[in-house]
Amino acid sequence: MVKSDDFYDIIVIGAGMAGASVAAELAGERRVLLLEAEGRPGYHTTGRSAALFTVAYGPPVIRALSRASLPIYLNPESPFVSHPLLKQRSVLFIARADQAGALADLSDELGDAVRPIDPERARAGMPLLRAGHVAGALLDETAADIDVNALHQHYLKMLTARGGIVRTDSGVVGLGRGGDDWRVETRNGGFRAPIVVNAAGAWADEIAAMAGVSRIGLVPKRRTALLIDPPEGVVPDHPGVWPAVVDVDEQFYIKPDAGKLLISPADETPSVPCDAQPEEIDVAICIDRIETAFDISVRRIEHKWAGLRSFVADKAPVAGYAPDAPGFFWLAGQGGYGIQSAPALSRVAAALVLRRPLPDEIAAEGVEPWMLGAERLGGGA
């Protein structure tokens, strides 16, 4: 156990995708410590994500960050990435006849990112769709599966290669100012730094309260997922790559996953920060919705899990210094978009931590610091 204070330039709390990526970006110029409460990084939301990359997903600032992330995904220029981070996987938004208005609204919102296709074309792309269920559909052909683990490991390895330190089993139990520095007390010792980056995911508001910093109104929401077998004789992604299919009102989604089918009721149940577990009611709702829309009869669930996706009121991320606490930097509220936007958001956050202008190529996509700052939330919850 560490007995004495260790001093760093920057301490990052939380080693999921957000914390690992910003710590890696900062480590090239500062002495960085990355703290993780669990026994391994990415145990909670990052490790439970079945992320898709799509520029047609999320509020405007997320779409801009996603566009800016795409070149990094396509060419990470990293010795720690041995295979492509993206694998082509289009997304099909489907609507019943009674959802025609919602489909029209989504088409207006997404514009050129999607194109309408008829029900026959939708069923040709996803042969398990039940006849008569789909009255209209939109296709996003820019989407792709993300290798979440490979991206996360890229950042963790980049961090240590640049001299950064990762400490697991180091949950924060105390956080306060001492002179010009923050003192962070953990289960594994005490550490000091003039700057603390709060990338604690669902626990970010709890970390802020511990530090005496105003909360940002973060609401963790549980999302349930199941892995099931395809119908007998059916091989997912054959012939051709099947799209992920999303109900236009986000009542469910389904996508192939290594020969199985990953399904979800797309639930967003408010939760306290916790090691989220699936609720049986959500599992039952998921199965009912999938069996209604697809020629699938769920006989066995191979695996089920849940994760927490955390949002503030406007569903955009928070990246910026707290207005009421010097040296306390927020990196939270990524919701369901944290993986796909991480390459650009980590570079934005690193620039803001170091009080520098945003990288030109990210600013060119329309990202501005005020869009991410905590001040936009009116000083907290």
LINNORPE-V202308 format. One record per backbone hydrogen bond with DSSP energy under -0.5 kcal/mol. NH is the residue of the N-H (numbers start at 1). CO is the residue of the C=O. If there is no record, write none. Layout:
nh=NH co=CO
nh=NH co=CO
//
This chain:
nh=2 co=188
nh=6 co=190
nh=8 co=192
nh=9 co=31
nh=10 co=31
nh=11 co=195
nh=12 co=33
nh=13 co=11
nh=13 co=197
nh=14 co=12
nh=14 co=35
nh=20 co=16
nh=21 co=17
nh=22 co=18
nh=23 co=19
nh=24 co=20
nh=25 co=21
nh=26 co=22
nh=27 co=23
nh=28 co=24
nh=29 co=26
nh=30 co=26
nh=32 co=30
nh=33 co=10
nh=34 co=165
nh=35 co=12
nh=35 co=33
nh=36 co=167
nh=43 co=40
nh=47 co=42
nh=48 co=44
nh=48 co=45
nh=49 co=46
nh=53 co=144
nh=54 co=52
nh=57 co=54
nh=62 co=59
nh=63 co=59
nh=64 co=60
nh=65 co=61
nh=66 co=62
nh=67 co=63
nh=68 co=64
nh=69 co=65
nh=70 co=66
nh=71 co=67
nh=72 co=69
nh=73 co=69
nh=74 co=70
nh=75 co=71
nh=81 co=78
nh=82 co=80
nh=85 co=73
nh=87 co=145
nh=89 co=143
nh=91 co=140
nh=92 co=244
nh=93 co=91
nh=93 co=138
nh=94 co=92
nh=94 co=246
nh=95 co=136
nh=99 co=96
nh=100 co=97
nh=103 co=99
nh=104 co=100
nh=105 co=101
nh=106 co=102
nh=107 co=103
nh=108 co=104
nh=109 co=105
nh=110 co=106
nh=111 co=107
nh=113 co=110
nh=114 co=111
nh=115 co=139
nh=117 co=137
nh=122 co=118
nh=123 co=119
nh=124 co=120
nh=125 co=121
nh=126 co=122
nh=129 co=126
nh=130 co=293
nh=133 co=130
nh=134 co=130
nh=135 co=95
nh=135 co=133
nh=136 co=95
nh=137 co=117
nh=138 co=93
nh=139 co=115
nh=140 co=91
nh=141 co=139
nh=143 co=140
nh=144 co=53
nh=145 co=87
nh=146 co=51
nh=147 co=85
nh=148 co=146
nh=151 co=147
nh=152 co=148
nh=153 co=149
nh=154 co=150
nh=155 co=151
nh=156 co=152
nh=157 co=153
nh=158 co=154
nh=159 co=155
nh=160 co=156
nh=161 co=157
nh=162 co=158
nh=163 co=160
nh=164 co=159
nh=165 co=32
nh=167 co=34
nh=169 co=38
nh=170 co=36
nh=171 co=37
nh=173 co=185
nh=174 co=185
nh=176 co=183
nh=178 co=181
nh=181 co=178
nh=182 co=193
nh=183 co=176
nh=184 co=182
nh=184 co=191
nh=185 co=174
nh=185 co=183
nh=186 co=189
nh=187 co=171
nh=189 co=186
nh=191 co=184
nh=192 co=6
nh=193 co=182
nh=194 co=8
nh=195 co=9
nh=196 co=327
nh=197 co=11
nh=198 co=196
nh=198 co=329
nh=199 co=13
nh=199 co=197
nh=203 co=200
nh=204 co=201
nh=207 co=203
nh=208 co=204
nh=209 co=205
nh=210 co=206
nh=211 co=207
nh=212 co=208
nh=212 co=209
nh=213 co=208
nh=219 co=311
nh=220 co=218
nh=220 co=271
nh=221 co=309
nh=222 co=269
nh=223 co=307
nh=225 co=305
nh=226 co=263
nh=227 co=303
nh=228 co=261
nh=229 co=300
nh=234 co=231
nh=236 co=234
nh=238 co=235
nh=244 co=90
nh=245 co=254
nh=246 co=92
nh=247 co=252
nh=248 co=94
nh=250 co=247
nh=253 co=264
nh=254 co=245
nh=255 co=262
nh=257 co=260
nh=260 co=257
nh=261 co=228
nh=262 co=255
nh=263 co=226
nh=263 co=261
nh=264 co=253
nh=269 co=222
nh=270 co=268
nh=271 co=220
nh=276 co=274
nh=283 co=279
nh=284 co=280
nh=285 co=281
nh=286 co=282
nh=287 co=283
nh=288 co=284
nh=289 co=285
nh=290 co=286
nh=291 co=287
nh=292 co=288
nh=293 co=289
nh=294 co=290
nh=295 co=128
nh=296 co=294
nh=298 co=296
nh=299 co=297
nh=302 co=227
nh=302 co=300
nh=303 co=227
nh=305 co=225
nh=306 co=276
nh=307 co=223
nh=309 co=221
nh=309 co=307
nh=310 co=308
nh=311 co=219
nh=315 co=312
nh=318 co=332
nh=319 co=317
nh=319 co=372
nh=320 co=330
nh=322 co=328
nh=325 co=322
nh=328 co=325
nh=329 co=196
nh=329 co=327
nh=330 co=320
nh=331 co=198
nh=332 co=318
nh=335 co=310
nh=337 co=334
nh=338 co=335
nh=341 co=337
nh=342 co=338
nh=342 co=339
nh=345 co=341
nh=346 co=342
nh=347 co=343
nh=348 co=344
nh=349 co=345
nh=350 co=346
nh=351 co=347
nh=352 co=348
nh=353 co=349
nh=354 co=350
nh=355 co=352
nh=356 co=351
nh=362 co=359
nh=363 co=359
nh=364 co=360
nh=365 co=362
nh=366 co=363
nh=367 co=362
nh=371 co=368
nh=372 co=369
nh=373 co=369
nh=376 co=373
nh=377 co=374
nh=378 co=375
nh=379 co=374
nh=381 co=215
//
